[in-house]
Amino acid sequence: MNKVICVLAYDIGTTGVKTCLFKIGEKIDLISYASCGYNLYVLDNGGVEQEPDEWWDAMCRTTAQVLSGTGIKAEQIDGISFCSQMQGVVLVDKDGVPVRRAMSYMDQRAQEELEKGMAHGAQIAGANVAKLMKSLQITGAVAASVKDPVWKYKWVEAHEPENFARTYKWLDVKESLIARMTGECVMTPDSAFAALIYDIRKGREGFSKEMCDMLGVKYAHLPRIIQCTEQAGTLTAKAAKELGLVPGIPVFGGGGDASLIGVAAGAVDPGDTHVYWGTSGWVGTVVEKSVVDTTAMIAAIVGADKGKFLYFAELETAGKCLEWARDRIALDEIDVYEEKIPVNSVYNKMTEIASTVPAGSGGVIFTPWLHGNRCPFEAPDARGMFFNLSLETTEAELVRAVIEGVCYHLRWFLETEEKKVQTSQKLRFAGGGALSDLICQTLADCTGRTVETVASPQNAGSVGAAVLAAVGLGVLHNIGECKKLIPAEKVYNPNAKNKAVYDKTFDVYKKLYASNKRLFKKMNGYKED
C-alpha cells in the first residue's frame, strides 16, 4: 500500500454529526475532526423525527471546521463516505427533496399499522405465522417491531396521503444525503436489509417484490442498490459550493452505524464480537449465514462486507441514559454545575465520583429502557427505573447504577446471542463509552470477558466509513485488510470479585421487566393482554 489518500467521512448520528478527515496508507491517521449537534423531535404520539436540513447544515459547518488549519485543500480530498444511524425513513420527491421530516429509528407511532400488517391471526412472537415464515425465508428477519421502517412508511401512507403522493423514493438517512450530494437515489445492502423487504438469498440479493406485495409497499418507491464500497456518484457543483468542497469528488455508498462500528473496532472475522456504547448501544457478532431468534427479536443483519452478516442485538438508549443522568442528577445534585465545570467535562467528573462506589451500587439497579426496549424482549411501553433505593442511597450510587444498568443489558445480549452463535471472549469496545476506564472495566467485570478498545473509539463510525472509501479507491483490497491497521490500544481484564457481585444483581435485573410488564402497559397507554 504505497498510495496515500485523503478521505472525508461523515458520521450521521442520532444527536449530531461527526465529520472526520483521514489520511490512509500504511495506517489510518485521523487528521482533523469536528462535531455539531441537531435536534431530535420527540412527539406526544410516539413519533420521533429529525429535520434533514439540520443534518446538511451541520455537515456544511463541520466540513469547514475540519479543513481549516490542516493544510489540506478541498482539491486534495479523494473521496467522501458515510456512516449513519439506520432504520430511518426519508421520503423524497423527484428532486431528492424530503416531502416531510425524517422519521427516526426511535419512532414508534405506527402500532396500528403493525397490527394491521403483521400482528393478526395465528401468531408467533407477535407476527402472523404465514407472514412470519415467508419473511424469514426471504429476508432472514421479520418486521414485527413498531419501530421497523416499513410501518413508518405505512403510517405516512395512512395519515399523510398528500406527502405520500409526492413521494418518489424511500431512502434511509445517509442515502438522503448522498442524493443531495450527487443527485443519485441509491441504497446500500445493509440499509436495504434494515427495511426488512430485502431478499438475502444467494443470487437474489435485492428488494423483494414478493415482500413488497405482502406488506403493501410500492416497489417503484425503492432505489437502486449499490455495494457499500461502490461509488454512488460524484459531488455536484451545487453541493460542492454549499459544503466548501470541489465538484467531482467520488461519493461512496458507505454504511450504517451497525455495519461499520465493528469494522472500525477491528471485529471483521467470523466469530468476532464487538460492543458499542454511543447514544444507543448494541452487541454484534460476525457470522457467515443468516441467523434469527424471533422470540428475542435478534437477527443477523447484512453487513458492509459482502457475504458476511452481523448477529445484532440493540439497546435504544445507552449513552442517552448517562446523558439523562448528567442532566437530571449530576447538574442538579452532585455539585457539577455548568458555571463551574464545562459540560464536556461533566462526564469525567461523574465517572470519577461513581468510581468511589463499590460494584453493585449499594444494591440499586437501573433499567435503561428510557425509550422502550427492542430485545431480548419487545416492549415499547417499558421505561427506566431505579430499583431498591433506600434512605442511604447516594447520588454517586445512582450514577454508577446507570452505568451498570446499561452493562447488565449488554451482558443479556451476549448471553442471548450465545444461544444461537459463538461469541468471542475478547470484546472489541467502541463508541463514546469506551473512553471511560470505569465503563470499560464495568463491562469487563459484568460480562466476565476481556474488553479491548481502539484508538479514537468515539470516532469509530467515521473510521469504518473511511475504510469503505479506501477499498473503493483501491488502497485496500477488501474490508478484511483493515484489521491489521486497527490494533487494540487498551485492555481490561475482568475482576472476579466484582463479577460475583454482578452475577447476583444481574439475576434480579433480568426479572424486573417480567415483574412490571402489566404495570408498564397500564401506565404508558397500551392495552393490557
Solvent accessible surface area in square Angstrom, and as a share of the most:
residue,aa,sasa,rsa
1,M,67,0.30
2,N,150,0.77
3,K,113,0.48
4,V,91,0.53
5,I,2,0.01
6,C,11,0.07
7,V,0,0.00
8,L,0,0.00
9,A,0,0.00
10,Y,0,0.00
11,D,19,0.10
12,I,0,0.00
13,G,22,0.21
14,T,11,0.06
15,T,50,0.29
16,G,18,0.17
17,V,0,0.00
18,K,64,0.27
19,T,0,0.00
20,C,0,0.00
21,L,0,0.00
22,F,2,0.01
23,K,80,0.34
24,I,0,0.00
25,G,5,0.05
26,E,117,0.53
27,K,125,0.53
28,I,31,0.16
29,D,53,0.27
30,L,56,0.28
31,I,68,0.34
32,S,24,0.15
33,Y,117,0.45
34,A,13,0.10
35,S,74,0.48
36,C,24,0.14
37,G,54,0.52
38,Y,27,0.10
39,N,77,0.40
40,L,38,0.19
41,Y,60,0.23
42,V,95,0.54
43,L,60,0.30
44,D,159,0.82
45,N,88,0.45
46,G,19,0.18
47,G,0,0.00
48,V,0,0.00
49,E,8,0.03
50,Q,2,0.01
51,E,51,0.23
52,P,6,0.04
53,D,71,0.37
54,E,40,0.18
55,W,2,0.01
56,W,5,0.02
57,D,70,0.36
58,A,2,0.01
59,M,0,0.00
60,C,27,0.16
61,R,127,0.47
62,T,0,0.00
63,T,0,0.00
64,A,62,0.48
65,Q,92,0.41
66,V,0,0.00
67,L,27,0.13
68,S,82,0.53
69,G,85,0.82
70,T,37,0.21
71,G,69,0.67
72,I,17,0.09
73,K,137,0.58
74,A,16,0.12
75,E,123,0.55
76,Q,89,0.40
77,I,9,0.04
78,D,54,0.28
79,G,0,0.00
80,I,0,0.00
81,S,0,0.00
82,F,0,0.00
83,C,0,0.00
84,S,2,0.01
85,Q,3,0.01
86,M,20,0.09
87,Q,27,0.12
88,G,2,0.02
89,V,2,0.01
90,V,0,0.00
91,L,2,0.01
92,V,0,0.00
93,D,30,0.15
94,K,165,0.70
95,D,127,0.66
96,G,18,0.17
97,V,82,0.47
98,P,37,0.24
99,V,11,0.06
100,R,37,0.13
101,R,73,0.27
102,A,2,0.02
103,M,1,0.01
104,S,4,0.02
105,Y,12,0.05
106,M,9,0.04
107,D,1,0.00
108,Q,13,0.06
109,R,25,0.09
110,A,1,0.01
111,Q,59,0.26
112,E,88,0.40
113,E,14,0.06
114,L,13,0.06
115,E,59,0.26
116,K,144,0.61
117,G,14,0.14
118,M,0,0.00
119,A,26,0.20
120,H,76,0.34
121,G,59,0.57
122,A,76,0.59
123,Q,86,0.38
124,I,78,0.40
125,A,45,0.35
126,G,36,0.35
127,A,0,0.00
128,N,20,0.10
129,V,52,0.30
130,A,73,0.56
131,K,40,0.17
132,L,6,0.03
133,M,108,0.48
134,K,68,0.29
135,S,1,0.00
136,L,41,0.21
137,Q,116,0.51
138,I,2,0.01
139,T,0,0.00
140,G,3,0.03
141,A,5,0.04
142,V,20,0.11
143,A,3,0.02
144,A,12,0.10
145,S,1,0.01
146,V,2,0.01
147,K,2,0.01
148,D,5,0.02
149,P,3,0.02
150,V,0,0.00
151,W,2,0.01
152,K,1,0.00
153,Y,0,0.00
154,K,42,0.18
155,W,24,0.09
156,V,0,0.00
157,E,60,0.27
158,A,65,0.50
159,H,94,0.42
160,E,40,0.18
161,P,86,0.54
162,E,141,0.63
163,N,33,0.17
164,F,16,0.07
165,A,86,0.67
166,R,125,0.46
167,T,12,0.07
168,Y,85,0.32
169,K,31,0.13
170,W,5,0.02
171,L,0,0.00
172,D,7,0.03
173,V,2,0.01
174,K,1,0.00
175,E,0,0.00
176,S,7,0.05
177,L,3,0.02
178,I,0,0.00
179,A,7,0.05
180,R,89,0.32
181,M,0,0.00
182,T,14,0.08
183,G,61,0.59
184,E,64,0.29
185,C,25,0.15
186,V,0,0.00
187,M,4,0.02
188,T,0,0.00
189,P,8,0.05
190,D,1,0.01
191,S,4,0.03
192,A,0,0.00
193,F,3,0.01
194,A,10,0.08
195,A,5,0.04
196,L,12,0.06
197,I,0,0.00
198,Y,9,0.03
199,D,10,0.05
200,I,28,0.14
201,R,61,0.22
202,K,193,0.82
203,G,72,0.70
204,R,142,0.52
205,E,90,0.41
206,G,15,0.14
207,F,21,0.09
208,S,8,0.05
209,K,129,0.55
210,E,84,0.38
211,M,1,0.01
212,C,1,0.01
213,D,120,0.62
214,M,37,0.17
215,L,9,0.05
216,G,35,0.34
217,V,10,0.06
218,K,111,0.47
219,Y,93,0.35
220,A,79,0.61
221,H,14,0.06
222,L,13,0.07
223,P,6,0.04
224,R,122,0.45
225,I,51,0.26
226,I,4,0.02
227,Q,60,0.27
228,C,2,0.01
229,T,32,0.19
230,E,75,0.34
231,Q,81,0.36
232,A,4,0.03
233,G,16,0.15
234,T,61,0.35
235,L,3,0.02
236,T,50,0.29
237,A,68,0.53
238,K,144,0.61
239,A,3,0.02
240,A,1,0.01
241,K,175,0.74
242,E,70,0.31
243,L,3,0.02
244,G,48,0.46
245,L,15,0.07
246,V,39,0.22
247,P,82,0.51
248,G,41,0.40
249,I,7,0.04
250,P,31,0.19
251,V,0,0.00
252,F,5,0.02
253,G,0,0.00
254,G,0,0.00
255,G,0,0.00
256,G,0,0.00
257,D,29,0.15
258,A,4,0.03
259,S,8,0.05
260,L,0,0.00
261,I,4,0.02
262,G,4,0.03
263,V,10,0.06
264,A,2,0.02
265,A,0,0.00
266,G,1,0.01
267,A,5,0.04
268,V,8,0.05
269,D,58,0.30
270,P,63,0.40
271,G,29,0.27
272,D,31,0.16
273,T,2,0.01
274,H,0,0.00
275,V,0,0.00
276,Y,37,0.14
277,W,5,0.02
278,G,13,0.12
279,T,36,0.21
280,S,9,0.06
281,G,0,0.00
282,W,3,0.01
283,V,0,0.00
284,G,0,0.00
285,T,1,0.00
286,V,10,0.06
287,V,17,0.10
288,E,120,0.54
289,K,144,0.61
290,S,41,0.27
291,V,21,0.12
292,V,40,0.23
293,D,15,0.08
294,T,29,0.17
295,T,105,0.61
296,A,8,0.06
297,M,43,0.19
298,I,1,0.01
299,A,18,0.14
300,A,1,0.00
301,I,26,0.13
302,V,19,0.11
303,G,10,0.10
304,A,8,0.06
305,D,33,0.17
306,K,154,0.65
307,G,59,0.57
308,K,49,0.21
309,F,31,0.13
310,L,12,0.06
311,Y,0,0.00
312,F,25,0.10
313,A,0,0.00
314,E,23,0.10
315,L,0,0.00
316,E,0,0.00
317,T,3,0.02
318,A,0,0.00
319,G,16,0.15
320,K,53,0.22
321,C,0,0.00
322,L,12,0.06
323,E,50,0.22
324,W,76,0.27
325,A,0,0.00
326,R,41,0.15
327,D,43,0.22
328,R,137,0.50
329,I,10,0.05
330,A,0,0.00
331,L,29,0.15
332,D,85,0.44
333,E,97,0.44
334,I,23,0.12
335,D,84,0.43
336,V,0,0.00
337,Y,72,0.28
338,E,105,0.47
339,E,146,0.65
340,K,128,0.54
341,I,40,0.20
342,P,84,0.53
343,V,54,0.31
344,N,127,0.65
345,S,39,0.25
346,V,0,0.00
347,Y,71,0.27
348,N,106,0.55
349,K,66,0.28
350,M,0,0.00
351,T,18,0.10
352,E,109,0.49
353,I,36,0.18
354,A,0,0.00
355,S,61,0.39
356,T,108,0.63
357,V,13,0.07
358,P,105,0.66
359,A,18,0.14
360,G,5,0.05
361,S,0,0.00
362,G,61,0.58
363,G,32,0.31
364,V,2,0.01
365,I,4,0.02
366,F,2,0.01
367,T,0,0.00
368,P,0,0.00
369,W,0,0.00
370,L,50,0.25
371,H,26,0.11
372,G,0,0.00
373,N,1,0.00
374,R,25,0.09
375,C,2,0.01
376,P,17,0.11
377,F,30,0.12
378,E,57,0.25
379,A,2,0.02
380,P,16,0.10
381,D,4,0.02
382,A,0,0.00
383,R,74,0.27
384,G,23,0.22
385,M,47,0.21
386,F,49,0.21
387,F,84,0.35
388,N,88,0.45
389,L,100,0.50
390,S,63,0.41
391,L,181,0.90
392,E,133,0.60
393,T,33,0.19
394,T,64,0.37
395,E,63,0.28
396,A,13,0.10
397,E,30,0.14
398,L,34,0.17
399,V,0,0.00
400,R,17,0.06
401,A,1,0.01
402,V,0,0.00
403,I,0,0.00
404,E,2,0.01
405,G,0,0.00
406,V,0,0.00
407,C,0,0.00
408,Y,2,0.01
409,H,0,0.00
410,L,0,0.00
411,R,26,0.10
412,W,38,0.13
413,F,0,0.00
414,L,2,0.01
415,E,66,0.30
416,T,6,0.04
417,E,0,0.00
418,E,60,0.27
419,K,158,0.67
420,K,104,0.44
421,V,21,0.12
422,Q,129,0.57
423,T,2,0.01
424,S,27,0.17
425,Q,109,0.49
426,K,123,0.52
427,L,0,0.00
428,R,40,0.15
429,F,0,0.00
430,A,0,0.00
431,G,2,0.02
432,G,35,0.33
433,G,5,0.05
434,A,6,0.05
435,L,105,0.52
436,S,20,0.13
437,D,80,0.42
438,L,24,0.12
439,I,3,0.02
440,C,0,0.00
441,Q,57,0.25
442,T,3,0.02
443,L,0,0.00
444,A,0,0.00
445,D,2,0.01
446,C,1,0.01
447,T,15,0.09
448,G,29,0.28
449,R,25,0.09
450,T,24,0.14
451,V,0,0.00
452,E,19,0.09
453,T,6,0.03
454,V,6,0.03
455,A,61,0.47
456,S,39,0.25
457,P,8,0.05
458,Q,44,0.20
459,N,1,0.01
460,A,3,0.02
461,G,1,0.01
462,S,0,0.00
463,V,17,0.10
464,G,0,0.00
465,A,0,0.00
466,A,0,0.00
467,V,0,0.00
468,L,0,0.00
469,A,0,0.00
470,A,0,0.00
471,V,27,0.15
472,G,34,0.33
473,L,40,0.20
474,G,54,0.52
475,V,6,0.04
476,L,3,0.01
477,H,150,0.67
478,N,74,0.38
479,I,7,0.04
480,G,27,0.26
481,E,40,0.18
482,C,0,0.00
483,K,74,0.32
484,K,141,0.60
485,L,24,0.12
486,I,14,0.07
487,P,94,0.59
488,A,38,0.30
489,E,114,0.51
490,K,101,0.43
491,V,84,0.48
492,Y,22,0.08
493,N,99,0.51
494,P,50,0.32
495,N,66,0.34
496,A,87,0.67
497,K,165,0.70
498,N,36,0.18
499,K,49,0.21
500,A,64,0.49
501,V,57,0.33
502,Y,1,0.00
503,D,56,0.29
504,K,160,0.68
505,T,16,0.09
506,F,4,0.02
507,D,65,0.34
508,V,54,0.31
509,Y,0,0.00
510,K,66,0.28
511,K,116,0.49
512,L,9,0.05
513,Y,21,0.08
514,A,77,0.60
515,S,82,0.53
516,N,33,0.17
517,K,78,0.33
518,R,135,0.49
519,L,106,0.53
520,F,20,0.08
521,K,32,0.13
522,K,146,0.62
523,M,156,0.70
524,N,44,0.23
525,G,73,0.70
526,Y,58,0.22
527,K,160,0.68
528,E,72,0.32
529,D,132,0.69
